[in-house]
Amino acid sequence: QVQLVESGGGLVQAGGSLRLSCAASGIIFDRNVMGWYRQAPGEQRKLVAAITTNGNTNYADSMEGRFTVSRDTAKNTVFLQMNSLKPEDTAVYYCAAHSVLGPQSYWGQGTQVTVSS
């Protein structure tokens, strides 16, 4: 059974930082591109950042320089360090695993991030 469990969300003031974690089980972790997405109320889910199996990273334009994605293969965990948070970063943040061996993708349940002004 595949499980992606996010943690680390919460309420923070603008300019603050949060570190999200996503612990994966039931997948071959180093055969998955790991991604962070977010969905604000009334909006579509959007990519925040992704990290490939060999550590290459990709960021949405508005996050580059503020957010850092990383992965710890030994712990089957992917992280999203978010700095200089803005109220517009408020959303539910989701972790996803995209297999490089086939079309499978798996999603976590999401964690709420709220940035107050």
N, C-alpha and C positions, 0 to 999 in steps of 0.2 A: 504494500500500500504506500503510495507516494504521499508525502506530507511536506509542505513548506510552511514554516511557522515564523511569522514576522513578530518582532518585538522592538521596543525602543521609541515608539511614538509617544506623543503627549502634547502638552501646552507649553509654548515657549514665547518669550517676547521677541519682537523684531530685533534682528541683529544677533540673536542667540544661535545656539548650535544644538543639534541632535544627532545621534548615531543610531541608525536602524540596523537590525540584524535579521537575517533570514536563515534559519536552520533547516537543511534539507535532509530527508530520509526517503529510502525506497527508490532512489535513482542512482545511477553511476554519475557522481557529481562532476567528475572531470570530463564527462562526455556531454555536458550541457552548457550552453551559453546562458548566463544568469542575467536577468534584467530586473530593474526597478521601474515601476510605472506609477502614475498617480492619476486620480480622478477627483476633480472638484465637483461640487453640486451643480447639476445642470450641464456638465461638460462630458466629453468623451474621455475615455482612459487614454493617457499619453505616455510615451516612453520618457523616462527621466535619464536613465543611464544603463549601460550594459557592459558586461565583461565577458570576453571569450574564454575558451578553454586554455589558451596560452597567455592570458592576462591582458590582451589588448582591450582598451576601453573606448566607449563612445558615449557622448553626452548630448542631450538636447541643448540648443544654443543658450537658453536662458539659465542653465544650470552650470555650464562649464566655468570653472574657476571658483565656484562656491561649493559644489558637491564633488565627492570623491567616492568611486565605487571600488571595492576590493573583494578578494575572495581568499578564504583559508581552506585549502583542499583537505588538510588534515582534520578539520572540524566540520567539513561539509557545510560551510557557512559563507554567506555573502553579506557584505556590509555596505551601508550607504552613509558616509559622513556628510552632514549638511551643515554648512557654516553660513554666516551672514543671512540668516533666514528672513524672509519678507512675508507680509500678510498674504500675498498672492501665492505663496507656497502651501497654503492651507489646502489639504486634500487628504483623501485616503490613499495611502501608499501600499502598493502591491509588489510582491516578489514573484518572479516567474522563472521557470526553467524550460529552456528550449533545447530539445535533444539535437545533437549533430548527427545522430544515427538514423533519424527518421522524422516524421512530422509531429511527433508528440510534444505537447507543451503542458505544463502544469502551473497552477496558480495557488498562491497563498490566500488567506482570508482577508488580508489587509490590516493596516494599522493606521489609526487616525493621527494626523499631524495638524495642529492648530497653532498658527502664529498670530499673536495679538499685536496690535499697533501701539 
